[in-house]
Amino acid sequence: MTGVRRRAFARMYDLLGPTLTRATMGQRALLLQGLAGRVLEVGCGPGNNFPLYPAGLEVVATDVSEPMLERARRAARAARASITVEQADVESLPFADASFDAVVGAWVLCSVDQPRALRELRRVLRPGGTLRLWEHVRSERAVLVALQRAATPAWSVVADGCHLDRDTVGAVREAGFELERADREGAKVAHVLIVARRPG
């Protein structure tokens, strides 16, 4: 059933993705700004971030969904950076400890086991390495939080496990990262740009 759901979500993303990508290019550019060294992108989806990586950067991009990876491989071939696309679960990454200088994710931690995923991201980052996330999160308004909680069970079925009501900033702190920035925008649909470091 998971495979069927992922194929359906990928097809839905084909319809909505171009509009979403155009609307979020500014935030994605900020997410990737100033990256250097060896970069891991988790939950890369169809490769929406790939055009924004500069030439000369080494990127390993992962996703658990094979339908999304088919699209990501096409996007990687057109990218300026050197991008290797691999199937991997963010909750159990097949990479050595401290093997990346930076980890990037956009709209990833809404649909996974956050503590497990963040432990893995911390593990594969070198000491002092940077974690950059752009996530939709729980609103700061109580009425909207109640709506998010009510909508999440049905939405998670449609959107491949996505939760609307998560405190991702708090989860990053609890995972042992040093938080440098948490720039919040929006109220009805709240997003946060997170920059944190693995203590070094």
Secondary structure, 3 states (H helix, E strand, C coil): CHHHHHHHHHHHHHHHHHHHHHHHHHHHHHHHCCCCCEEEEECCCCCCCHHHCCCCCEEEEEECCHHHHHHHHHHHHCCCCEEEEEECECCECCCCCCCEEEEEEECCCCCCCHHHHHHHHHHHEEEEEEEEEEEEECCCCHHHHHHHHHHHHHHHHHCCCCCCCCCHHHHHHHCCCEEEEEEEECCCCEEEEEEEECCC
